[in-house]
């Protein structure tokens, strides 16, 4: 009985922690010179999110608040967060 109660409590806490997790939303496109790069991959990171685009070397790292950490000059300074 005690084991079952602990398992249920742990499962509930894990669910609640995951429900509050928020990953900023990568822009679908970014302008690079005269070309538009399209989002190919969104990678959640410990610090926030990495947005990878279809043009070689174009990626943007954003913190959990949506602020730009590092990336191509084409990356916006911030993106929407939850």
TORKOLVEX-163305 format. One line per field, with one value per residue: residue in one letter; x, y, z of N, C-alpha, C, O, CB in turn. Coordinates in Angstrom, 1 decimal, padded with zeros to 4 digits. Glycine has a CB too. Example, Ala and Ser with C-alpha at 12.3 -4.5 7.8 and 13.67 -1.06 7.14 Angstrom:
TORKOLVEX-163305
residu = [A  S]
n_u = [013.2  012.8]
n_v = [-005.7  -002.2]
n_w = [007.8  007.1]
ca_u = [012.3  013.7]
ca_v = [-004.5  -001.1]
ca_w = [007.8  007.1]
c_u = [013.2  012.9]
c_v = [-003.3  000.0]
c_w = [007.8  007.9]
o_u = [014.2  013.4]
o_v = [-003.3  001.1]
o_w = [008.5  008.0]
cb_u = [011.3  014.1]
cb_v = [-004.5  -000.6]
cb_w = [009.0  005.7]
***
This chain:
TORKOLVEX-163305
residu = [X  X  X  X  X  X  X  X  X  X  X  X  X  X  X  X  X  X  X  X  X  X  X  X  X  X  X  X  X  X  X  X  X  X  X  X  X  X  X  X  X  X  X  X  X  X  X  X  X  X  X  X  X  X  X  X  X  X  X  X  X  X  X  X  X  X  X  X  X  X  X  X  X  X  X  X  X  X  X  X  X  X]
n_u = [000.8  001.9  004.0  002.5  001.2  003.4  004.3  002.2  002.1  004.7  004.3  002.3  003.6  005.6  004.1  002.9  005.1  006.0  003.8  004.1  006.3  007.8  008.5  010.1  008.8  010.0  010.7  009.1  010.4  013.4  015.0  017.7  020.1  019.2  017.5  015.1  015.2  014.1  012.5  013.8  014.2  013.5  015.0  014.7  016.5  018.6  018.9  016.9  015.9  016.9  016.9  016.9  017.7  017.1  019.2  022.7  024.5  022.8  021.4  019.7  019.9  017.9  017.0  015.0  013.1  012.8  014.7  017.4  020.3  022.6  023.7  023.0  023.4  021.0  019.0  016.2  016.0  014.5  011.9  008.5  007.5  006.1]
n_v = [-001.2  001.3  001.6  001.9  004.3  006.1  005.8  006.9  009.5  010.4  010.2  012.0  014.4  014.5  014.8  017.3  019.0  018.8  019.8  022.5  023.2  025.2  025.9  028.3  029.5  028.9  031.0  030.5  031.2  033.0  036.0  035.9  037.7  038.1  036.0  033.6  031.7  028.6  027.1  024.0  022.4  022.2  022.3  021.5  022.7  022.8  025.4  026.7  027.0  025.7  026.8  025.6  026.1  025.8  026.7  026.5  026.6  028.4  029.0  029.6  030.4  030.5  031.8  030.6  032.6  033.6  035.3  036.2  034.3  033.4  033.2  033.3  036.5  037.0  036.2  036.9  039.3  038.5  036.0  034.8  033.6  031.3]
n_w = [000.0  000.8  -001.0  -003.4  -003.0  -002.9  -005.5  -007.0  -006.0  -006.9  -009.7  -010.1  -009.3  -011.2  -013.5  -013.1  -013.0  -015.6  -017.0  -016.4  -017.8  -020.3  -023.6  -025.7  -028.8  -031.9  -034.7  -037.9  -040.2  -041.1  -042.3  -044.4  -045.7  -048.9  -049.0  -047.7  -044.9  -043.8  -041.0  -039.8  -037.7  -034.2  -031.2  -028.0  -025.2  -022.2  -021.4  -022.9  -026.1  -029.2  -032.5  -035.7  -039.1  -042.7  -044.2  -044.6  -041.6  -040.3  -037.3  -034.2  -030.8  -028.0  -024.8  -022.0  -021.6  -024.1  -025.1  -027.2  -027.2  -028.7  -032.1  -035.7  -037.4  -038.6  -036.8  -034.8  -032.0  -029.9  -029.1  -029.0  -025.8  -023.4]
ca_u = [000.0  002.8  004.7  001.6  001.0  004.6  004.4  001.1  002.6  005.8  003.8  001.6  004.6  006.3  003.1  002.7  006.4  006.0  002.8  004.5  007.4  007.5  009.6  009.8  008.4  010.9  010.1  009.0  011.4  014.2  015.5  019.2  020.4  018.0  016.9  014.4  015.6  012.9  012.8  013.8  014.3  013.4  015.7  014.7  017.8  018.5  018.8  015.8  015.6  017.8  016.1  017.8  017.1  017.6  020.4  023.9  025.0  021.9  020.7  019.5  019.8  017.1  016.8  013.6  012.2  012.7  015.8  018.5  021.6  023.6  023.2  023.3  022.9  019.6  018.1  015.6  016.5  013.6  010.8  007.5  007.6  004.8]
ca_v = [000.0  002.4  001.7  002.4  005.7  006.8  005.8  007.8  010.8  010.7  010.3  013.3  015.5  014.5  015.4  018.8  019.7  018.8  020.7  023.9  023.5  026.0  026.1  029.3  029.1  029.3  031.6  029.6  031.7  034.2  036.5  035.9  038.5  038.2  034.7  033.2  030.4  027.9  026.2  022.6  021.6  022.9  021.4  021.9  022.7  023.1  026.9  027.3  026.3  026.0  026.8  025.3  026.5  025.0  027.3  026.0  027.4  029.3  028.5  030.6  029.9  031.4  031.3  030.2  033.8  034.0  036.2  035.6  034.0  033.3  032.8  034.1  037.8  037.0  035.8  038.0  039.5  037.8  035.3  034.6  032.5  031.0]
ca_w = [000.0  000.9  -002.3  -004.4  -002.7  -003.3  -007.0  -007.4  -005.7  -007.8  -011.0  -010.1  -009.3  -012.5  -014.5  -012.8  -013.4  -017.1  -017.4  -016.3  -018.6  -021.4  -024.6  -026.6  -030.1  -033.0  -035.9  -039.0  -041.2  -040.8  -043.5  -044.4  -046.9  -049.8  -049.0  -046.5  -044.3  -043.2  -039.8  -040.0  -036.4  -032.9  -030.2  -026.6  -024.5  -020.7  -021.3  -023.7  -027.3  -030.4  -033.8  -036.8  -040.4  -043.8  -044.8  -043.8  -040.5  -039.7  -036.1  -033.2  -029.5  -027.2  -023.4  -021.7  -021.7  -025.5  -025.5  -028.0  -026.5  -029.7  -033.4  -036.9  -037.4  -039.1  -035.7  -034.1  -030.7  -029.0  -029.7  -028.0  -024.8  -022.8]
c_u = [000.9  003.5  003.8  001.3  002.2  004.7  003.3  001.6  003.7  005.3  003.0  002.5  005.3  005.4  003.0  004.0  006.4  005.0  003.2  005.7  007.0  008.7  009.2  009.5  009.3  010.1  010.1  010.0  012.2  014.8  017.0  019.6  019.2  017.2  016.1  014.7  014.3  013.3  012.7  013.8  014.2  013.9  015.6  016.1  017.6  018.3  017.6  015.5  016.6  016.9  017.1  017.1  017.8  018.8  021.6  024.4  024.1  021.1  020.7  019.3  019.0  017.0  015.3  012.6  012.1  013.7  016.9  019.8  022.8  023.0  023.6  022.8  021.5  018.6  017.5  016.1  015.7  012.5  009.8  007.8  006.2  004.5]
c_v = [001.3  002.7  002.3  003.9  006.5  006.9  006.8  009.2  011.3  011.0  011.7  014.5  015.6  015.2  016.9  019.6  019.8  019.7  022.2  024.2  024.2  026.2  027.3  028.8  029.7  030.0  030.6  029.9  032.8  034.6  036.6  036.5  038.7  036.9  034.5  031.8  029.8  027.0  024.8  021.8  022.6  021.9  022.0  021.7  023.0  024.6  027.5  026.4  026.7  025.8  026.6  025.5  025.8  025.5  026.9  027.0  028.4  028.6  029.6  029.9  030.9  030.9  031.1  031.3  034.3  035.0  035.5  035.5  034.1  032.9  033.7  035.5  038.0  036.7  037.0  038.1  038.8  037.0  035.1  033.4  032.3  032.0]
c_w = [000.0  -000.4  -003.4  -004.2  -003.1  -004.8  -007.5  -007.2  -006.6  -009.2  -011.1  -010.1  -010.6  -013.6  -014.3  -013.2  -014.9  -017.6  -017.3  -017.2  -019.9  -022.3  -025.5  -028.0  -031.2  -034.1  -037.1  -040.1  -040.6  -042.2  -043.4  -045.8  -047.7  -049.9  -047.7  -046.1  -043.6  -042.0  -040.2  -038.8  -035.2  -031.9  -028.8  -025.9  -023.0  -020.6  -022.0  -024.9  -028.4  -031.6  -034.9  -038.1  -041.5  -044.5  -044.0  -042.8  -039.9  -038.5  -035.1  -031.9  -028.6  -025.8  -023.2  -021.7  -023.1  -025.9  -026.2  -027.2  -027.5  -031.0  -034.5  -036.7  -037.8  -037.9  -035.1  -032.6  -029.6  -029.8  -028.6  -027.1  -024.2  -021.7]
o_u = [000.6  003.7  004.2  001.3  002.0  005.0  003.7  001.4  003.7  005.7  003.2  002.3  005.6  005.8  003.0  003.9  006.8  005.2  002.7  006.0  005.9  009.8  008.1  010.0  009.4  009.0  011.1  010.5  011.7  015.1  017.6  019.4  018.2  016.4  016.4  014.6  013.7  014.4  011.8  013.4  014.9  013.4  016.3  016.7  016.5  017.5  017.2  015.0  017.1  016.2  018.1  015.9  018.9  019.3  021.5  024.6  024.5  020.3  021.5  018.5  019.5  016.9  014.5  011.4  011.4  013.7  017.2  020.2  023.8  022.0  024.3  021.8  020.8  017.4  018.2  016.6  016.2  012.2  010.1  008.2  005.3  003.4]
o_v = [002.2  003.8  003.2  004.6  007.6  007.9  007.6  010.1  012.4  011.9  012.4  015.4  016.7  016.0  017.7  020.7  020.8  020.3  023.0  025.4  024.0  026.5  027.2  027.7  030.9  029.5  029.9  029.1  033.5  033.8  037.1  035.9  039.3  036.7  035.1  030.9  030.6  026.4  024.3  020.6  023.6  020.8  023.0  020.7  023.5  025.1  028.6  025.3  027.8  024.8  027.4  025.1  025.2  024.8  027.0  028.2  029.1  027.7  030.5  029.0  032.1  029.7  031.3  031.1  035.2  035.4  034.4  036.4  034.8  032.3  034.6  035.7  039.0  036.9  038.0  037.2  038.5  037.4  035.2  032.4  033.2  031.9]
o_w = [-000.7  -000.8  -004.2  -005.2  -003.7  -005.3  -008.5  -008.0  -007.1  -009.9  -012.1  -010.8  -011.1  -014.4  -015.3  -013.7  -015.4  -018.7  -018.1  -017.3  -020.4  -021.8  -026.1  -028.4  -031.3  -034.5  -037.2  -040.7  -039.7  -043.0  -042.5  -046.8  -047.3  -050.8  -046.6  -046.9  -042.9  -042.1  -040.8  -038.7  -035.2  -031.7  -028.6  -026.1  -022.6  -019.6  -021.7  -024.8  -028.4  -031.8  -035.1  -038.3  -041.4  -045.4  -042.7  -043.1  -039.0  -038.7  -035.1  -031.8  -028.6  -025.6  -024.1  -021.8  -023.4  -027.1  -025.9  -026.5  -027.3  -031.0  -034.3  -036.0  -037.5  -038.1  -034.9  -032.1  -028.5  -030.9  -027.4  -027.5  -024.4  -021.1]
cb_u = [-000.9  003.8  005.2  000.3  000.7  005.8  004.1  -000.2  003.1  006.8  002.8  000.7  005.6  006.6  001.7  002.5  007.6  005.8  001.5  004.8  008.1  006.9  009.9  010.9  006.9  011.8  010.8  007.6  010.7  015.3  015.0  019.7  021.6  018.4  017.9  012.8  016.8  012.1  011.8  015.0  015.6  011.9  017.1  013.6  018.9  019.7  020.0  016.0  014.2  019.0  015.3  018.4  017.2  016.4  020.3  025.0  026.2  020.9  021.4  018.3  021.1  015.7  017.3  013.5  012.8  011.3  016.3  018.8  021.6  024.8  021.7  022.6  023.8  019.4  018.9  014.0  016.5  013.0  011.3  006.1  008.7  004.7]
cb_v = [000.0  002.3  000.3  001.6  005.8  006.1  004.4  007.5  010.9  009.6  009.2  013.4  015.3  013.1  014.7  019.0  018.9  017.4  020.5  024.2  022.1  027.4  024.8  030.4  029.5  028.1  032.9  029.6  032.1  033.9  038.0  034.4  037.9  038.6  033.6  033.3  030.5  027.1  026.6  022.2  020.8  023.4  021.2  021.2  023.7  022.7  027.5  028.7  026.5  025.0  028.1  023.8  028.0  024.8  028.8  025.7  028.2  029.8  027.2  031.5  029.5  031.7  032.4  029.5  034.9  034.6  036.9  036.5  032.7  032.3  032.7  033.4  038.7  036.1  035.0  037.8  041.0  038.7  033.9  034.4  032.8  029.6]
cb_w = [001.2  002.1  -002.8  -004.4  -001.2  -002.7  -007.5  -006.7  -004.2  -007.8  -011.4  -008.9  -008.2  -013.0  -014.3  -011.3  -012.9  -017.6  -016.6  -014.8  -019.0  -021.0  -025.4  -026.6  -030.5  -033.5  -036.3  -039.6  -042.5  -039.8  -043.8  -044.3  -047.7  -051.2  -049.2  -046.8  -043.3  -044.3  -038.7  -040.8  -036.4  -032.6  -030.6  -025.8  -025.1  -020.0  -021.9  -024.0  -027.8  -030.5  -033.9  -036.7  -040.6  -044.8  -045.0  -044.8  -041.1  -040.7  -035.6  -033.6  -028.8  -027.8  -022.4  -020.4  -020.8  -025.7  -024.3  -029.3  -025.8  -029.2  -033.3  -038.1  -038.3  -040.2  -034.7  -034.0  -030.4  -027.9  -030.3  -028.7  -023.8  -022.3]
***
